[in-house]
């Protein structure tokens, strides 16, 4: 299955998900999103919301993984690899972060704020360059795990059904796994399951970031090990901490949402704030981490074939 994951990464890195395909048929994640939204409307009401949320998880995972398993069994690994391609998000993550880095480097705060607002949930309408760089680096680090390494991990472990099930779980977490009055009970199972399936990939992402950091590998690992536990997420602190240590900057910290200020602890808090150049360095670092991941998958595939 490592070859399947490697081919999916290569296809995504080379061509991504073309706009013409998105306009014509959408994207597998948008298909999952429509299913989740429909179940949210239909089941998230009345009593037993936690049980209804658990049923939603089962229905969505089965809807994603069962057809994937049948396709892989009938059509073979190479077809499955091609179908796994849109479930890896390396190219789109790179594009979204470069869309922030370009105006930020040019001193265009308005443009950088607009681009950052597309990738984070916090309020960045008055954010300065340091806050925009921090938010973008945090998104880059976390999504390197959720959007690249975790899908590849589950594809290598369980093929097309594995990556399809992972994307279903991760999409549910992003849509219903929130601690809001509407979703605190209904989305609890989705959120806990997402934490579980990202447990190993998040730590693996931290290791890849550290390896990609070269001479700062030790610093990246030390910060991740020391500070990840302080993060509100059981997983996101690992890649974010590794990124903070690799770039010798601080990440996380207080941030503004629509209705509140979240007093989050700092990662690598004694370091300075990042700037526009650090965001560009972070993007390059994730590219190298993806190359390392691809090389590792190819190596495993060669060993499996032998």
N, C-alpha and C positions, 0 to 999 in steps of 0.2 A: 504493500500500500504506500510505501515511501515514494515510489516512482509516480504514483497518482498525484500525491501532494506536490512533488517537485514540478511536474508538468503543469499543474494548476497555477503554481506560483510563476512559472516562466511565462505562461500565456497572459496572466494578469499583468505582469511587469511590462510585457511587450505591447499589449493592445488595450488593457483595461476592459471596461464594458462600454462599447461604442455608443455614442449618443443616438445614432440611428436605430439601434436595437432598443434603447431605452424608450425612445419616442414610439416605436411600433408595438413593443410587447411589455414594456416596463422592465422590472428586474426581479429575480427570485425573492429578494428581501421585501420588495413592495407587495408581491403576492402574499407572502406570509403576513405582512402588515395588515392587509385587507381582511384576512381570515381572523387575525387576533382582534382587530377592531370590531368585527361582526360578533365574535364571541363575547367580547367585553360588553357590547350593547345588550346582547341577549341574555347573558348569564349573570352579569354583575349587578344584581338587585335582590332585594328581599333578604331572606335568612340564608344561613349556611354559605356565606360568601367565600370563606376559605376553602370549603369543599368544592364549590363551583369553580374557584380559581384552579384547584388541583385538576379538576376535570378538563378545564381549558388547556392546561399544560399537556395532559395526556393526548388530547385531540390534536393539538398543533404539532407536537413531536411526531406522532404517528403519521399525520398528513404529510410531513416533510420527509421522514425517514423511510416509510414503507415504499413509496414509489421509487425512491433512490435505491433501495435494496433490490427491488425487482429489476430496475434498469441495469444495475451492476451485474446481477446474476444472468440476465438474458443477453446484454449487449457487450459485456466484457469491460476490463479495466481501462482500456484506452478511451472508450466512449465515456465512461464514468469520469475520467480525468478531465475531459473537455467540459463536461457538465459541472464539474467542481470549480472550474475556472472563475465564474462570476461570484463565487462565495468567498474569494480572497480579495482583500481591499487594499493591496499595497499601492497600486498606481493611483487610485482615487485619494488615498490618504496623503500621498506625496503632493498631488495637485492641489488639494485643499490647503495644505500647509504652505506651499509656495505662494498661493494666492494671498496669504497673510504676510509672508516674508518680504515680498516685493514692495508693497506700499510702505511697510514698516521701515525697510532699509532706505527708502526715499524720503522718509519723514512725513509721509501722508497718513496722519493718524486717523482721519475720517475713513479713508479707504481700508486701513488696517482694522479699524473697529468693525466696519461692515463685514469684512471677510472673517474676522474672529467670531462674530455673532452667528455665523453659519455653522460653527463647529463646537461651540460651548453653550451651556445653558445659563450661565451667569450674566449679569448686566454689565456690558462693557461700553455703554454709551459715553461714559466719562473717564474711561480707563486711559492711563498714560502708557508710554512705550514699554515700561517695565512690566506693568500689569498685563498688557497684551502679549508680551513675550512669555510671561509665566503661564498664562492661560493656554496659549498655543502649544507650549512645550509639554504641559500636562496632558492636553488632548492628544498630542502626537505620541507620547509615551503610552498612555492607556490604550489608545486605539491600535498601536503597534501590537499590543497583546491581544485585544479583543477582535481586531479586524484582520490580523495577519498570522501571528504565531499560533493562537488558539485554533483557528480553522485548520491550519496546516497540521497541527498536532493531532486533531481528531480525524483528519483525513488520513494521515499516516497510520493511525491506530485502527480505524474502522472503515476506511474507504469513503465512498460517496454517502452512504447512510450516516456515517459519523459526522462528516462536515455539515450535512443537511440538518441533522438533529441539533448540532451545536448552534448553527445560525438561527434555527427556530427558537432555541432557549434564549440566546442573546437578544434576539429581536423582541421576545416577550418581556424580558427584563427592562429593555429600554422603553417599552410602551406601557407596561402595567406594573412593573416592579418598583413602584414609588411609595414612600411613606406618606401618602396623602389620605384624606378621609375616604376618597373613593376607592383607592387601591391598596390601602394598608393590609386588609385581609385578603382581598381577591388576588392580589399580586404577590402574596408572601411566598408561596411555593415556587413561583417563577423566579423570584429574587434569590431565594436560597439555593435553588438548583443552578442558577447562573454562577453564584459564588463557588459552588462545588466544581463545575466543569472548567472554571478558570483557575482553579487552585494551582495546578502544575504549570499550565502555560504562562501565567503571570510571572512566576519565579524563573521559568525558562527564558522569558523575554528579558528579565533583569540580567541573567547570565550572558545572553547574546549581546545586549547593550554594553555590558562590561567588556566582553571580548572585543567588540568593535571599537572600544575606546582606546585600545592599545596601551600606552604607558599609564593611563588613568584607570585601568581595569580594577586595580586594587581599591582605589578611592570609590569607584562606582559601587563595588560590592559592599564595602564598609558602610556607606551611607544607606544603601538599600537594607542591609541587615539591621542597622541601628534604628532607622526611622520608619520603616514600612509599617510597623505595628501601630504607630500613632495615627496613621491615615484612617479616615472614616470607612474606607473600603478594606476588606480583608485581602484584596488582591492588587488594587491599583497602586498602592504605595510602593510595591516592588519595582515595576518599571519606572515609575516616576522618581523614586529614590535613586535608582541606578542612573537615570538621566541627570539628575541634579549633581550626583557625585562625578559623573563623567565630564560634565561641562563646568564643574566648580561654581555652580550657582545655587540659589535657593529657589524652591518651588513650593506650591500649595500656599498655606497662609490664609488670612482673611479674604473673603470675596463677597461681592454683593449679588444677591438674587432679587427677583422682582419685589418681594415683600419682606426681606430680611437680610441681615448681614451674618454670614456663616463664619464663625471664629475657628477656622481650621488651623491645626498646628503646622509649623514649617517643616519642610524636608530639607536637610542641610542648612539649617537656619543661620549659621554663622557666616555663610557665604554671601556675596553680593547678589542683587537682583540681576536677572538676565537682560540682555538687550537684543537688538535686531540681529547682530552678528551671531549671537548664541543660538537664535532660532535657526539660522542657516546651518550652523554647525550641528544642531540637533537633527535636522532633516538629513544631512549627510551621514550622521551616525546611524540613523534607522536604515538608510539604504545599505550601509555596510553590514548591519545586523541581518537584514534580509538576505544578502549575499551569503553570509555565514549559514543561515538557516537552509538556503537552497543547496549549498555545498554539502551540508550534513545530510540532507535528505537524499541527495544523489549518492553519497557514500553508502548510506544504509541500503538504498535500492540495489547498488552493485553487490553488496554483501548478500542481500536476499537472493539476487539472481544467481550468485555463485553457489 
